[in-house]
Amino acid sequence: MQEFLQVSIGGNTVQQWLYALGFIVGGFLGGKLCALLLSAVVKHICRKTSSSLDDSIVETAKQPLTWLLTIGGIGYGISRVNLHEIHLLWVNRILAALIIVVLARTIAALLDLFIGRCIPEKAPGPLSKRETDIQPLLRKISRTLIWLIAGVLILRTLGYNVSALMAGLGLGGAALALASKDTLSNFFGSITVFVDRPFSLNDRIKIAGYDGIITDMGIRTSRLRTMENRTVIIPNSIFAATPIENITAAPNIKVSQTLTIQTKSGREKMEQALVLLREIGSTLEGTDGNPEAGLTAVSGSTCQITFIFYLAKDADYIATLNAVNLAVLRRFEDAGILLG
C-alpha cells in the first residue's frame, strides 16, 4: 500500500493527489455543514422576530457559503501538489474569478431580496401593469451594474489591462450611445412617468394632439386608443417633454349645453326653466357637483340659456347624458316652456 501511495503521477505522488482530493471534498462537505449549522442557529434566533426577511437572507447565503468553502478547499488542495509556476498562477486566477462570480451572484440575490421587500411590486401610484412594474426594472438595473463590476474585476484578476480595454472601447461606446440616443430618451421618459405618475392605465389623456385612453405602457413606447378607436404608438420621450392633460383625473366630467327657448314663453317661464335645469343637474342619478344655468342671450324671438352640469366619473356617459336631456324635455313640456 505504501508503495502504491508513493507512485508518481504527473510529477506528484498518489498520496499528494489523494491529499488534494481530500481537501477538495472536505471543503465541499465543510461548506454544507457550515451552511446547515448557520441555518439552524440563525433560524432559532430569527424565530423571535416577526419579520421573515432574516430567514430569506439565511436561505440566500447557504449555497454561496458552500461554494466559497469548496473553492477554498480546491485552492488549498492544489497547493499540496507540485505544479508548474504558470499552471499554478492560472489556477489561482481562475479560483479568484470563481470567488468573484459567487460573490456577485450572492450580492445580486440579496439585492433582489431587499428590492422585493422594500419596494412595492407595482409602481407606487396609479400605474399598475406588468409593463410598468418598477420592481423588475430596478432588479434588471441592479443586476446589470453588479455583473458589469464583476466582469471588470474578473478581467483584472485574469491579468488583462482593463484601462487599455476600456480606452479601446471608448470610441465604439460613444458611437453606440449616439445611435441609441432615442432609445435612452424613451427609457428615461418611462422613468419620468414612474416618478411623476401623471396618469394611470385606462386613463383618458390628451397629449401631442391626440385624445384617447392609455391601454398599454412599456419601457420604450406606449399605446393610446383614440376616440375614433384607433391605436397610436407614442414614444415615451414625449411624456417627459410634452404637457399632459389627464381627463380621467378630473373629479367629474363637465358638460355644457346651449338651450334655445322661444321669447313668447315669457319671463316667468324663463326663470322657471333656470330652476328646473339646476334641479335636473343636481338630483338626477349619474350627475355630480353643482350645476349652473343662466340666460346668456336675448333676441326678439328666442332666448339662449347656457346649461352647465357635471357627470360622475363612474357614470355611463351616454346613458346619463340621454337621461338628462329627456328629463329636460319632459319637465319643460309639463311646465309649458317652448323650445325654439
C-alpha positions as CSV (number, residue, x, y, z in Angstrom):
1,M,0.0,0.0,0.0
2,Q,2.8,2.4,0.9
3,E,4.5,1.6,-2.4
4,F,1.3,2.5,-4.3
5,L,1.0,5.8,-2.4
6,Q,4.5,6.7,-3.5
7,V,3.8,6.1,-7.2
8,S,4.5,9.3,-9.1
9,I,1.7,10.6,-11.4
10,G,2.2,13.9,-13.2
11,G,5.1,14.9,-11.0
12,N,3.2,14.2,-7.8
13,T,2.7,11.0,-5.7
14,V,-0.6,9.3,-5.4
15,Q,-0.6,10.4,-1.7
16,Q,-0.3,14.1,-2.7
17,W,-3.2,13.7,-5.2
18,L,-5.3,12.0,-2.5
19,Y,-4.5,14.8,-0.1
20,A,-5.5,17.3,-2.7
21,L,-8.8,15.4,-3.4
22,G,-9.4,15.1,0.3
23,F,-9.2,18.9,0.8
24,I,-11.5,19.5,-2.1
25,V,-14.1,17.1,-0.9
26,G,-13.6,18.3,2.7
27,G,-14.1,21.9,1.5
28,F,-17.5,20.9,-0.1
29,L,-18.6,18.9,2.9
30,G,-17.4,21.6,5.3
31,G,-19.4,24.2,3.3
32,K,-22.5,22.0,3.5
33,L,-22.0,21.5,7.2
34,C,-21.4,25.2,7.9
35,A,-24.5,26.1,5.9
36,L,-26.7,23.7,7.9
37,L,-25.3,25.0,11.2
38,L,-25.7,28.6,10.1
39,S,-29.3,27.8,9.0
40,A,-30.1,26.1,12.3
41,V,-28.6,28.6,14.6
42,V,-29.8,31.7,12.8
43,K,-33.3,30.3,12.3
44,H,-33.5,29.6,16.0
45,I,-32.6,33.3,16.6
46,C,-34.9,34.5,13.9
47,R,-38.0,32.8,15.4
48,K,-38.0,35.6,18.0
49,T,-38.5,38.2,15.2
50,S,-41.8,38.8,13.4
51,S,-40.1,39.5,10.0
52,S,-39.3,36.8,7.5
53,L,-36.6,38.8,5.9
54,D,-33.8,37.3,8.1
55,D,-34.9,33.8,7.2
56,S,-34.8,34.7,3.5
57,I,-31.3,36.1,3.9
58,V,-30.1,32.9,5.5
59,E,-31.6,30.8,2.7
60,T,-29.9,33.0,0.2
61,A,-26.5,32.8,1.9
62,K,-26.4,29.0,2.3
63,Q,-25.4,28.0,-1.2
64,P,-22.7,30.7,-1.7
65,L,-21.1,29.7,1.6
66,T,-20.9,26.1,0.4
67,W,-19.3,27.2,-2.9
68,L,-16.8,29.5,-1.2
69,L,-15.6,26.8,1.2
70,T,-15.4,24.4,-1.8
71,I,-13.3,26.8,-3.8
72,G,-11.1,27.3,-0.7
73,G,-10.7,23.5,-0.4
74,I,-9.8,23.3,-4.1
75,G,-7.2,26.1,-3.6
76,Y,-5.6,24.5,-0.5
77,G,-5.7,21.0,-2.1
78,I,-3.9,22.2,-5.3
79,S,-1.3,23.9,-3.1
80,R,-0.4,20.5,-1.7
81,V,0.7,19.3,-5.2
82,N,3.6,20.4,-7.3
83,L,2.5,22.4,-10.4
84,H,4.4,24.4,-12.9
85,E,4.6,28.1,-11.9
86,I,2.5,29.2,-14.9
87,H,-0.1,26.5,-14.2
88,L,-0.3,27.4,-10.6
89,L,-0.7,31.1,-11.5
90,W,-3.7,30.4,-13.8
91,V,-5.3,28.0,-11.3
92,N,-5.2,30.8,-8.7
93,R,-6.5,33.3,-11.1
94,I,-9.4,31.1,-12.1
95,L,-10.3,30.3,-8.5
96,A,-10.2,34.1,-7.7
97,A,-12.5,34.7,-10.7
98,L,-14.9,32.0,-9.4
99,I,-15.0,33.7,-6.0
100,I,-15.9,37.0,-7.7
101,V,-18.7,35.2,-9.6
102,V,-20.1,33.6,-6.3
103,L,-19.9,37.0,-4.5
104,A,-21.6,38.8,-7.4
105,R,-24.4,36.2,-7.5
106,T,-24.8,36.5,-3.8
107,I,-25.0,40.3,-3.8
108,A,-27.4,40.2,-6.8
109,A,-29.6,37.7,-4.9
110,L,-29.6,39.8,-1.7
111,L,-30.4,43.0,-3.6
112,D,-33.2,41.2,-5.3
113,L,-34.5,40.2,-1.9
114,F,-34.3,43.7,-0.5
115,I,-35.9,45.2,-3.6
116,G,-38.7,42.7,-3.3
117,R,-39.3,43.6,0.3
118,C,-38.7,47.3,0.4
119,I,-40.1,48.4,-3.0
120,P,-43.7,47.7,-4.0
121,E,-44.3,45.2,-6.7
122,K,-46.2,47.8,-8.7
123,A,-45.2,51.4,-9.4
124,P,-46.5,53.5,-6.4
125,G,-49.5,55.4,-7.6
126,P,-51.8,54.9,-10.4
127,L,-49.6,52.9,-12.8
128,S,-50.2,49.2,-12.3
129,K,-49.5,46.7,-15.1
130,R,-46.8,44.2,-15.9
131,E,-45.0,46.6,-18.3
132,T,-45.0,49.4,-15.8
133,D,-43.8,47.4,-12.8
134,I,-41.0,49.3,-11.2
135,Q,-39.7,46.3,-9.2
136,P,-38.5,44.3,-12.2
137,L,-37.0,47.4,-13.7
138,L,-34.9,48.1,-10.6
139,R,-33.9,44.4,-10.4
140,K,-32.6,44.5,-14.0
141,I,-30.6,47.7,-13.4
142,S,-29.1,46.4,-10.2
143,R,-28.1,43.0,-11.8
144,T,-26.6,44.8,-14.8
145,L,-24.5,47.1,-12.6
146,I,-23.3,44.2,-10.4
147,W,-22.3,42.0,-13.3
148,L,-20.5,44.9,-15.0
149,I,-18.4,45.5,-11.9
150,A,-17.9,41.7,-11.5
151,G,-16.8,41.5,-15.2
152,V,-14.2,44.2,-14.8
153,L,-12.8,42.6,-11.6
154,I,-12.6,39.2,-13.3
155,L,-10.7,40.7,-16.3
156,R,-8.3,42.3,-13.9
157,T,-7.9,39.1,-12.0
158,L,-7.1,37.2,-15.2
159,G,-4.4,39.6,-15.9
160,Y,-6.0,41.8,-18.6
161,N,-5.3,45.6,-18.8
162,V,-8.8,46.9,-18.2
163,S,-7.9,50.5,-18.6
164,A,-6.5,49.8,-22.1
165,L,-9.5,47.7,-23.0
166,M,-11.9,50.5,-21.9
167,A,-10.0,53.1,-23.8
168,G,-10.2,50.9,-26.9
169,L,-13.9,50.5,-26.5
170,G,-14.4,54.2,-25.7
171,L,-14.8,55.2,-29.4
172,G,-17.2,52.4,-30.1
173,G,-19.2,53.2,-26.9
174,A,-19.6,56.8,-27.9
175,A,-20.9,55.7,-31.3
176,L,-23.2,53.3,-29.7
177,A,-24.5,55.9,-27.2
178,L,-25.1,58.3,-30.2
179,A,-27.0,55.6,-32.1
180,S,-29.1,54.7,-29.0
181,K,-30.0,58.3,-28.1
182,D,-33.7,57.9,-28.9
183,T,-33.9,54.6,-27.0
184,L,-32.3,56.2,-24.0
185,S,-34.6,59.2,-24.1
186,N,-37.6,56.8,-24.3
187,F,-36.3,54.8,-21.4
188,F,-35.9,58.0,-19.2
189,G,-39.3,59.1,-20.4
190,S,-40.8,55.9,-18.8
191,I,-38.8,56.7,-15.6
192,T,-40.3,60.1,-15.6
193,V,-43.8,58.6,-15.7
194,F,-42.9,56.2,-12.9
195,V,-41.7,59.1,-10.7
196,D,-44.3,61.8,-11.6
197,R,-47.3,59.5,-12.2
198,P,-49.2,61.9,-14.4
199,F,-51.7,59.2,-15.5
200,S,-52.7,55.5,-15.0
201,L,-53.5,52.8,-17.4
202,N,-57.0,53.1,-18.9
203,D,-57.0,56.9,-18.2
204,R,-58.2,59.2,-20.9
205,I,-55.5,61.8,-21.7
206,K,-54.7,64.5,-24.2
207,I,-51.1,64.7,-25.4
208,A,-49.3,65.9,-28.6
209,G,-52.7,66.5,-30.4
210,Y,-54.1,63.1,-29.5
211,D,-57.1,62.4,-27.3
212,G,-57.5,58.8,-26.1
213,I,-57.2,56.1,-23.5
214,I,-53.8,54.7,-22.4
215,T,-54.1,51.0,-23.0
216,D,-50.5,49.8,-22.6
217,M,-47.2,51.2,-21.5
218,G,-43.8,49.7,-22.0
219,I,-40.2,50.7,-21.3
220,R,-39.8,52.3,-24.8
221,T,-43.3,53.1,-26.2
222,S,-46.9,53.3,-25.0
223,R,-50.2,52.7,-26.8
224,L,-53.1,55.1,-26.8
225,R,-56.6,54.3,-28.2
226,T,-58.1,57.4,-29.6
227,M,-61.8,58.3,-29.5
228,E,-62.0,57.1,-33.1
229,N,-60.9,53.6,-31.8
230,R,-57.5,53.9,-33.5
231,T,-54.3,52.8,-31.8
232,V,-51.4,55.4,-31.6
233,I,-47.9,54.3,-30.6
234,I,-46.3,57.1,-28.6
235,P,-42.6,57.2,-27.7
236,N,-42.2,57.6,-24.0
237,S,-39.8,60.5,-24.5
238,I,-42.9,62.6,-25.4
239,F,-44.3,62.2,-21.9
240,A,-41.2,64.0,-20.5
241,A,-41.3,66.9,-23.0
242,T,-45.0,67.5,-23.7
243,P,-47.8,68.8,-21.4
244,I,-50.3,66.1,-20.5
245,E,-54.0,66.7,-19.9
246,N,-55.4,63.9,-17.7
247,I,-59.2,64.0,-18.4
248,T,-59.9,61.0,-16.2
249,A,-58.2,62.6,-13.2
250,A,-60.8,65.3,-13.0
251,P,-63.3,64.8,-10.2
252,N,-66.2,64.7,-12.7
253,I,-67.0,65.4,-16.4
254,K,-68.2,68.9,-17.3
255,V,-71.0,69.1,-19.9
256,S,-72.0,72.5,-21.4
257,Q,-75.2,72.8,-23.5
258,T,-77.0,75.8,-25.0
259,L,-80.8,75.7,-25.0
260,T,-82.9,78.0,-27.2
261,I,-86.3,79.0,-25.8
262,Q,-89.0,81.0,-27.5
263,T,-89.3,84.5,-26.2
264,K,-93.1,84.3,-26.1
265,S,-92.8,81.8,-23.2
266,G,-92.5,84.9,-21.0
267,R,-90.1,86.0,-18.3
268,E,-91.7,83.7,-15.6
269,K,-91.2,80.7,-17.8
270,M,-87.6,81.7,-18.4
271,E,-87.0,81.9,-14.6
272,Q,-88.8,78.5,-14.1
273,A,-86.6,77.0,-16.8
274,L,-83.5,78.0,-14.9
275,V,-84.8,76.5,-11.7
276,L,-85.8,73.2,-13.5
277,L,-82.3,72.9,-15.1
278,R,-80.5,73.4,-11.8
279,E,-82.8,70.8,-10.2
280,I,-82.3,68.2,-13.0
281,G,-78.5,68.7,-13.0
282,S,-78.2,68.1,-9.2
283,T,-80.8,65.4,-8.5
284,L,-80.7,63.1,-11.5
285,E,-78.8,59.8,-11.0
286,G,-75.3,59.9,-12.5
287,T,-74.9,63.7,-12.1
288,D,-72.4,65.2,-9.7
289,G,-71.4,68.7,-8.5
290,N,-73.2,72.0,-8.6
291,P,-75.0,72.7,-12.0
292,E,-75.2,76.2,-13.4
293,A,-77.9,77.7,-15.7
294,G,-78.1,81.3,-16.9
295,L,-79.8,83.4,-19.5
296,T,-76.9,84.3,-21.8
297,A,-78.6,85.8,-24.9
298,V,-81.9,87.6,-25.6
299,S,-83.4,88.4,-29.0
300,G,-86.8,89.2,-30.4
301,S,-88.0,85.6,-31.0
302,T,-85.7,83.4,-28.9
303,C,-83.5,83.4,-25.8
304,Q,-80.5,81.3,-25.1
305,I,-79.8,79.5,-21.8
306,T,-76.4,78.1,-21.1
307,F,-76.7,74.9,-19.0
308,I,-73.6,73.5,-17.3
309,F,-73.8,70.3,-15.4
310,Y,-71.3,67.5,-14.3
311,L,-71.4,63.8,-14.7
312,A,-69.9,61.4,-12.1
313,K,-66.7,59.7,-13.1
314,D,-68.1,56.2,-12.8
315,A,-71.4,57.1,-14.6
316,D,-72.3,55.9,-18.0
317,Y,-71.6,59.0,-20.1
318,I,-74.1,58.4,-22.9
319,A,-76.8,57.0,-20.7
320,T,-76.6,59.8,-18.2
321,L,-76.5,62.5,-20.9
322,N,-79.5,60.9,-22.5
323,A,-81.4,60.8,-19.2
324,V,-80.6,64.5,-18.5
325,N,-81.8,65.6,-22.0
326,L,-85.0,63.5,-21.7
327,A,-85.7,64.9,-18.3
328,V,-85.3,68.5,-19.7
329,L,-87.7,67.8,-22.5
330,R,-90.3,66.2,-20.1
331,R,-90.1,68.9,-17.4
332,F,-90.2,71.7,-20.0
333,E,-93.2,70.2,-21.7
334,D,-95.0,69.8,-18.4
335,A,-94.3,73.4,-17.5
336,G,-95.3,74.8,-20.9
337,I,-91.8,76.1,-21.7
338,L,-91.4,76.2,-25.5
339,L,-88.0,75.3,-27.0
340,G,-87.0,77.3,-30.1
